[in-house]
Amino acid sequence: MDPNQAGPAIISTPGSVPVRRHGMVGTLVYVFEQVMPDPFVLSIGLTVVVIVLAVLFGTKSTAPVLLTSWYTGTFNILGFALQMILILCTGYAVADAPVVQRGLRAMAAGADTPARAALLIFPIVAIAAWLNWGLGLVVGAFLAREIGRRVRVDFAWLVAGSYSAWSICNSGLSSSIALSQASHGNALNLVEKATGQVVPLSETIFAPFVFVPTVLVVVVMAAIFVAIHPKPGGVEPFAEPVVEASADPHARGSQAASPATWAEHSVFGTLVLLVLGLGYLVMTWMRGTFELDINATILIFLLVGLALQGTPIAYADAIRRAARQTGSMLLQYPVYGGIMGIMTGTGLAAAIAKGFVAIATAATLPVWSYLSSLIITLLIPSAGGHWAVQGPFVLPAALSLHASVPRTAMGVAMAENVSNMLQPFWAVPVVAMAGIRIQRVMDYTAITFLVSLMIDALALWLIPG
């Protein structure tokens, strides 16, 4: 299917000659695969652009200030970068647990028609993604494969439905923008740096202007996907990939008994960490000092994953598998931290903020933040790195106009959800785990982009906080 008719694009598929595709989706895939470089290379290019803009428009753009600001920003963000990597890895380890995968297989067995497949995959993946975006990625890919094995559905349609359900993750408990503003002393808590206050999650992800469109996107897109499943003649079902006979990643070969192997397979190590972690959570809850911030979220998913994996070595193996997905994050966050440092240190962010103040009002600034975020996401596919670039100029504008700070910040996060349906950065691990070409998936996610674009924009504009 091709929901849009526009200019042509040429797309290369693995092991084949380039084929000509028409439409907006084909053009976008061509741009991201053939024109746009790797996100790390792109982040270096953005650094050069920001340096040029700082020299032209910054108020303190001397060489010493620029270099010091870049260095400081690069290394100040490292703690936040590790937190985001742990969010992904701890979520992955939960989804990777054998008991969770058995549960997903059991649920997949009930999807015996395309309609039931969509009505199953949307709520399950959306809930998983709302809890933890890493968990949602793995659950979505795994569930799509299991359903595809059991029922004849168009597999690209199924994977796209999974990815569409995952799209709400930046409005959930692992939202890097919401969590960082709720975390005291966090390097990216720009609100606290400017005002001395943190923004609790009750004012961001649990606020009606965020929670209501989150639910609406899932419900509406589930209904749309039921309606747009291809006719029987156009279905391309799941094809089981050829794999080497090794193994179950959870199975470990027989090893001679030794103190090392005993320690690895003993639940004692798991129990030690569970007692410490649960003890801390209970203690802070009883004292009334518990706060659901980045560290608390990581701790909760660490404990859940440890309990589900059972032994220390099983959990360590799951984290090793998860770590394969984190390389790009590890590279990009320091670069975007350097960009943030340059923007704030040279006065460039303040200059851009003045531009927003000139065209916006307190009521319209969150929408301007949302619209500009739609574009920035296509260049910066990580919400944390995105906030490092956009936050330094939208937040001062919000304070200057006395606009809603939570609404302005979440406008950035909500647009991240939307643009991810056209930006294939996060779709790559999903389609890799599912075993399908990304081009066919984006035919469908372009529809999700258009629908969620309207729902989120109207909610940000009309629903009170």
HELIX and SHEET records of a PDB file:
HELIX    1   1 MET A   24  TYR A   30  1                                   7    
HELIX    2   2 VAL A   31  VAL A   35  3                                   5    
HELIX    3   3 PRO A   39  PHE A   57  1                                  19    
HELIX    4   4 ALA A   63  ASN A   76  1                                  14    
HELIX    5   5 LEU A   78  ASP A   96  1                                  19    
HELIX    6   6 PRO A   98  ALA A  108  1                                  11    
HELIX    7   7 PRO A  114  LEU A  131  1                                  18    
HELIX    8   8 TRP A  133  ARG A  150  1                                  18    
HELIX    9   9 PHE A  155  TRP A  166  1                                  12    
HELIX   10  10 SER A  167  SER A  171  5                                   5    
HELIX   11  11 SER A  176  ALA A  182  1                                   7    
HELIX   12  12 LEU A  190  THR A  195  1                                   6    
HELIX   13  13 LEU A  201  GLU A  203  5                                   3    
HELIX   14  14 PRO A  208  ILE A  228  1                                  21    
HELIX   15  15 PRO A  232  GLY A  234  5                                   3    
HELIX   16  16 PRO A  259  HIS A  265  1                                   7    
HELIX   17  17 PHE A  268  ARG A  287  1                                  20    
HELIX   18  18 ILE A  294  GLN A  309  1                                  16    
HELIX   19  19 PRO A  312  ALA A  323  1                                  12    
HELIX   20  20 GLY A  327  GLY A  345  1                                  19    
HELIX   21  21 LEU A  348  ILE A  359  1                                  12    
HELIX   22  22 LEU A  365  LEU A  379  1                                  15    
HELIX   23  23 ALA A  383  LEU A  401  1                                  19    
HELIX   24  24 VAL A  405  SER A  419  1                                  15    
HELIX   25  25 ALA A  427  ALA A  434  1                                   8    
HELIX   26  26 ILE A  438  LEU A  462  1                                  25    
SHEET    1   A 2 PRO A   8  ILE A  11  0                                        
SHEET    2   A 2 VAL A  19  HIS A  22 -1                                        
END                                                                             
